[in-house]
Amino acid sequence: MSNLEIAPAEVEGGADQPGPALEVIAPREVPLGGPRAMTVRRTLPTRGRTTIGAWCFADHYGPDAVAQSGGMVVPPHPHTGLQTVSWLFTGEIEHRDSTGVHAMVRPGELNLMTAGQGVSHSEVSTPAATTLHGVQLWTVLPDGSRAVEPGFEHYVPEPVDLVGGRLAVFLGQVDVDDPGLDGPVSSSVTTYTPLLGAELTVQPGAVITLRLDPTFEHGVLVDGGPVSVGPEQVGAHDLAYLAPGQESVELRAGEHGARVILLGGPPFGEQIVMWWNFIGRTHDEVEAFRAEWQERVASGADTRFGIFDYDGDPLPAPSLPGVRLKPRG
């Protein structure tokens, strides 16, 4: 999915300031396009929190009735320096990209696209999707890997039943204090920094204890709740941030149960400039990415972003802000 804001803000980051051990981040609503377009709830990036590990973007949407919202129609658009992580709870989305991949995004199945030096793709909900509900996440690639060849990986994690819940790990590994497990639950998907990504459902009134890597920072994005994250009650659509240094946390569901997305990784630490759908390290680099994409839009040239069949026009880039984009670190 693209960031379709017509005036996207500059995002500087990579060295967020230390904060409390547990912080609750409320989302902001972002419309994806015109009057009937879907609205997403964005919790990353936000003021004071650019990344959680290498996770740098978190959009949460639905459940949306496609007949009312018009569904998801995101024309060809570019990315650099990141991986996109698509995860659905309900619905179906058709993915096409300039590496030649044509795939479906379905509930419980991970679609991971590595942009690397440059890729373009489209995302369109299918006629079979009457309701859309899911998350779109990005991870920033470290400097040594951000110019890799673009690629795509599809992975279907095997859900694991827990005492009081169910776990599906799509990136990295998750360790749960559960008598039925003899070790962490892992994914085999390729990442370029240590990462954790999973869907966890918690039954009404149940408590699940996660064993945490104390070198990681973690995020708990609440889809359905509320859920208590340690001592803090976190409402639906909010993101709980857990600072490094913690070895465990309890998740306690209320009377309606809960579903959360777990995120984590060691603090990223590198300077980045993230604007629209590009991640770079300098203003000049992002400006060059934008110019090359606009050449692709205007002429159909086969630039670093590639070309693929799509019945419609690619998405033009917004104008850059009137000031230079500055990395922070």
HELIX and SHEET records of a PDB file:
HELIX    1   1 VAL A   66  SER A   69  1                                   4    
HELIX    2   2 ASP A  143  SER A  145  5                                   3    
HELIX    3   3 HIS A  283  SER A  299  1                                  17    
SHEET    1   A 3 VAL A  11  GLY A  13  0                                        
SHEET    2   A 3 ILE A 272  TRP A 275 -1                                        
SHEET    3   A 3 PHE A 278  GLY A 280 -1                                        
SHEET    1   B 7 LEU A  22  ILE A  25  0                                        
SHEET    2   B 7 LEU A 239  LEU A 242 -1                                        
SHEET    3   B 7 GLU A 217  GLY A 224 -1                                        
SHEET    4   B 7 ALA A 258  GLY A 265 -1                                        
SHEET    5   B 7 LEU A 196  VAL A 202 -1                                        
SHEET    6   B 7 GLY A 165  LEU A 171 -1                                        
SHEET    7   B 7 VAL A 160  LEU A 162 -1                                        
SHEET    1   C 7 ARG A  28  PRO A  31  0                                        
SHEET    2   C 7 THR A  39  LEU A  44 -1                                        
SHEET    3   C 7 TRP A  55  ALA A  65 -1                                        
SHEET    4   C 7 THR A 131  VAL A 140 -1                                        
SHEET    5   C 7 LEU A  82  THR A  90 -1                                        
SHEET    6   C 7 LEU A 110  THR A 114 -1                                        
SHEET    7   C 7 GLY A 151  TYR A 155 -1                                        
SHEET    1   D 4 VAL A  73  HIS A  79  0                                        
SHEET    2   D 4 VAL A 119  SER A 125 -1                                        
SHEET    3   D 4 ILE A  93  ASP A  97 -1                                        
SHEET    4   D 4 HIS A 102  VAL A 105 -1                                        
SHEET    1   E 6 VAL A 185  SER A 186  0                                        
SHEET    2   E 6 GLN A 173  VAL A 176 -1                                        
SHEET    3   E 6 VAL A 207  ARG A 211 -1                                        
SHEET    4   E 6 SER A 248  ALA A 253 -1                                        
SHEET    5   E 6 VAL A 227  VAL A 229 -1                                        
SHEET    6   E 6 GLU A 232  VAL A 234 -1                                        
END                                                                             
